[in-house]
Amino acid sequence: MTEETARTIAFYDRHAEAFRAGTWDHDVTQNYAALFDAIAAPAPWHLLDFGCGPGRDLIHFRNQGHDAIGLEGSARLAEMARRDSGAEIWVQDFVCLALPAERFDGVFANASLFHVPREAINETLTAIRGALKPSGVLFCSNPRGNDEEGYVEGRFGVFYRDETWLELVGTAGFRLIRQYYRPPSRPRHRQPWFATVWCRPEDDDPAGYC
């Protein structure tokens, strides 16, 4: 575990209740639809909620009939997610992952991957790619920036330029399907979130078929 992830996990453990209260009612239906629309396999799907927090999105996935598992760094948030969703939750550091090979049709990484230090992001993305089935889909949403990294209110984050993020995920072996900015229906300077949808090509070639 790096110092950055250790301090960030400790922050979420200390502030789990406040984090749940502050995020539970956020409308991310646009992001759910982006993931679901990109998965070609027949439903129900095997999904991994990467950075599941207290379980809001897991509840939605399970209510839709999917087999959803959560992965969370904070043991306190994982406890909440397990209690409220009834899902299986894996407590893992984002920079030291142990994921099963080719298990998931989709990985939902909503506001989570930006916590991974830049020097570790390729390894993390490679682990996620390996956990996806061929043609599986990765959704991710990150706060936009100018490639700054550091602590904000006790949590470590990397705030990528859009171009940097696209290059990093492409280099990790994914093919871009779609990109958009959030919240919707606002001018670009008032859309602080960059959402991207990717697939793992069937032959692990970024130019290959998804």
C-alpha positions as CSV (number, residue, x, y, z in Angstrom):
1,M,0.0,0.0,0.0
2,T,1.3,3.4,-0.9
3,E,1.2,6.4,1.5
4,E,-1.3,8.0,-0.9
5,T,-3.8,5.2,-0.8
6,A,-3.2,4.5,2.9
7,R,-4.1,8.1,3.8
8,T,-7.0,8.1,1.4
9,I,-8.5,4.9,2.8
10,A,-8.1,6.2,6.3
11,F,-10.0,9.4,5.3
12,Y,-12.9,7.3,4.0
13,D,-12.9,5.1,7.1
14,R,-13.1,8.2,9.3
15,H,-15.8,10.0,7.3
16,A,-17.8,7.0,6.0
17,E,-21.2,8.2,7.4
18,A,-20.7,11.7,6.0
19,F,-19.6,10.4,2.6
20,R,-22.7,8.2,2.4
21,A,-25.0,11.0,3.3
22,G,-23.4,13.4,0.8
23,T,-23.4,11.1,-2.2
24,W,-26.3,8.7,-1.8
25,D,-28.8,10.8,-3.7
26,H,-26.5,11.7,-6.6
27,D,-28.1,11.1,-10.0
28,V,-25.7,8.8,-12.0
29,T,-28.4,7.2,-14.2
30,Q,-26.5,8.6,-17.3
31,N,-23.5,6.6,-16.2
32,Y,-25.5,3.4,-15.6
33,A,-26.9,3.7,-19.1
34,A,-23.5,4.3,-20.6
35,L,-22.2,1.1,-19.2
36,F,-25.3,-1.0,-19.9
37,D,-25.6,0.3,-23.5
38,A,-22.0,-0.8,-24.3
39,I,-22.2,-4.4,-23.0
40,A,-22.9,-6.7,-25.9
41,A,-23.3,-9.9,-23.9
42,P,-26.8,-11.1,-23.0
43,A,-28.1,-10.0,-19.6
44,P,-27.9,-10.7,-16.7
45,W,-24.3,-9.6,-16.4
46,H,-21.4,-10.2,-14.0
47,L,-20.5,-6.7,-12.9
48,L,-17.7,-5.3,-10.7
49,D,-18.4,-2.0,-8.9
50,F,-14.8,-0.7,-8.6
51,G,-14.8,1.6,-5.6
52,C,-18.3,0.8,-4.6
53,G,-18.4,3.1,-1.5
54,P,-21.4,2.5,0.7
55,G,-23.2,0.5,-2.0
56,R,-25.6,2.9,-3.8
57,D,-24.7,1.6,-7.3
58,L,-24.6,-2.0,-6.3
59,I,-28.2,-1.8,-5.1
60,H,-29.2,-0.5,-8.5
61,F,-27.3,-3.2,-10.4
62,R,-28.7,-6.0,-8.2
63,N,-32.2,-4.6,-8.6
64,Q,-31.8,-4.8,-12.3
65,G,-31.1,-8.5,-11.9
66,H,-27.3,-8.5,-12.4
67,D,-24.7,-10.4,-10.4
68,A,-22.8,-7.5,-9.0
69,I,-19.8,-7.6,-6.7
70,G,-18.3,-4.6,-5.0
71,L,-14.6,-3.7,-4.5
72,E,-13.7,-1.1,-1.9
73,G,-10.6,0.1,-0.2
74,S,-12.3,1.4,3.0
75,A,-13.3,-1.4,5.3
76,R,-16.0,0.9,6.9
77,L,-17.6,1.7,3.5
78,A,-17.4,-1.9,2.5
79,E,-19.3,-2.9,5.7
80,M,-22.0,-0.4,4.8
81,A,-22.2,-1.7,1.2
82,R,-22.4,-5.3,2.4
83,R,-25.1,-4.5,4.8
84,D,-27.3,-2.4,2.5
85,S,-26.9,-4.2,-0.8
86,G,-26.5,-7.8,0.3
87,A,-23.7,-8.1,-2.3
88,E,-20.3,-9.7,-1.9
89,I,-17.7,-7.0,-1.2
90,W,-13.9,-7.4,-1.7
91,V,-11.8,-5.1,0.4
92,Q,-8.7,-4.3,-1.7
93,D,-6.3,-1.5,-2.1
94,F,-6.6,-0.1,-5.7
95,V,-2.9,-0.4,-6.2
96,C,-2.6,-4.0,-5.0
97,L,-5.4,-5.9,-6.7
98,A,-6.2,-9.6,-6.7
99,L,-8.9,-10.1,-9.4
100,P,-10.1,-13.2,-11.0
101,A,-9.3,-13.7,-14.7
102,E,-12.0,-12.9,-17.3
103,R,-14.9,-12.9,-14.9
104,F,-16.8,-9.7,-15.6
105,D,-18.9,-8.4,-18.4
106,G,-18.5,-4.9,-17.1
107,V,-16.5,-2.9,-14.6
108,F,-18.1,0.3,-13.2
109,A,-15.4,2.7,-11.9
110,N,-17.3,5.8,-11.0
111,A,-15.2,8.5,-9.3
112,S,-12.6,5.9,-8.1
113,L,-9.6,5.5,-10.4
114,F,-8.4,9.1,-9.9
115,H,-7.4,8.0,-6.4
116,V,-4.7,5.7,-7.9
117,P,-1.2,7.4,-8.1
118,R,-0.2,8.0,-11.6
119,E,2.9,5.8,-11.3
120,A,0.5,2.9,-10.5
121,I,-2.4,3.5,-12.8
122,N,-1.1,1.3,-15.7
123,E,-0.8,-1.7,-13.3
124,T,-4.3,-1.0,-11.9
125,L,-5.8,-0.7,-15.4
126,T,-4.0,-3.9,-16.6
127,A,-5.5,-5.8,-13.6
128,I,-9.0,-4.5,-14.5
129,R,-8.5,-5.5,-18.2
130,G,-7.5,-9.0,-17.1
131,A,-10.6,-9.3,-15.0
132,L,-12.9,-8.5,-17.9
133,K,-14.1,-11.1,-20.3
134,P,-13.1,-10.5,-24.0
135,S,-15.4,-7.7,-25.3
136,G,-16.1,-6.7,-21.6
137,V,-16.7,-3.0,-20.9
138,L,-15.0,-0.6,-18.5
139,F,-16.9,2.6,-17.5
140,C,-14.9,5.3,-15.6
141,S,-15.6,8.9,-14.6
142,N,-12.9,11.1,-13.2
143,P,-12.7,14.8,-12.1
144,R,-11.0,16.9,-14.8
145,G,-7.8,18.9,-14.3
146,N,-4.4,19.7,-15.8
147,D,-2.5,16.6,-14.7
148,E,-2.2,17.8,-11.1
149,E,-1.9,15.3,-8.3
150,G,-2.0,15.7,-4.5
151,Y,-4.3,15.8,-1.5
152,V,-7.6,17.6,-1.4
153,E,-9.3,17.6,2.0
154,G,-7.3,14.6,3.1
155,R,-7.8,12.5,0.0
156,F,-5.2,11.9,-2.7
157,G,-6.2,12.4,-6.3
158,V,-4.8,12.7,-9.8
159,F,-6.7,15.3,-11.9
160,Y,-6.0,14.4,-15.5
161,R,-6.3,16.3,-18.6
162,D,-8.8,14.6,-20.9
163,E,-6.0,13.8,-23.4
164,T,-3.8,12.3,-20.7
165,W,-6.5,10.0,-19.5
166,L,-7.4,8.8,-23.0
167,E,-3.7,8.0,-23.7
168,L,-3.3,6.1,-20.4
169,V,-6.3,3.8,-20.8
170,G,-5.5,3.2,-24.4
171,T,-2.0,2.2,-23.5
172,A,-3.3,-0.3,-21.0
173,G,-5.0,-2.2,-23.9
174,F,-8.5,-0.8,-24.0
175,R,-10.4,0.6,-27.0
176,L,-12.5,3.7,-26.5
177,I,-16.2,3.4,-27.2
178,R,-17.5,6.7,-26.0
179,Q,-16.7,9.8,-24.0
180,Y,-18.8,12.6,-22.5
181,Y,-18.8,15.3,-19.8
182,R,-20.9,15.6,-16.7
183,P,-23.2,17.0,-15.4
184,P,-25.2,17.0,-18.7
185,S,-26.8,20.1,-20.2
186,R,-24.2,22.5,-18.9
187,P,-21.5,24.5,-20.7
188,R,-18.1,22.7,-20.8
189,H,-16.5,24.9,-18.2
190,R,-19.2,23.8,-15.7
191,Q,-18.8,20.1,-16.4
192,P,-16.0,19.0,-14.0
193,W,-16.4,15.2,-14.7
194,F,-15.0,13.3,-17.7
195,A,-16.7,10.0,-18.4
196,T,-15.3,7.4,-20.7
197,V,-16.5,3.9,-21.9
198,W,-14.0,1.3,-23.0
199,C,-13.9,-2.3,-24.1
200,R,-11.4,-5.0,-23.9
201,P,-10.8,-6.2,-27.4
202,E,-11.3,-9.9,-28.0
203,D,-7.7,-10.5,-28.9
204,D,-6.3,-8.0,-26.5
205,D,-5.3,-5.8,-29.4
206,P,-6.6,-2.2,-29.0
207,A,-7.5,-2.1,-32.7
208,G,-9.3,-5.5,-32.4
209,Y,-13.0,-6.2,-32.4
210,C,-15.1,-5.5,-29.3
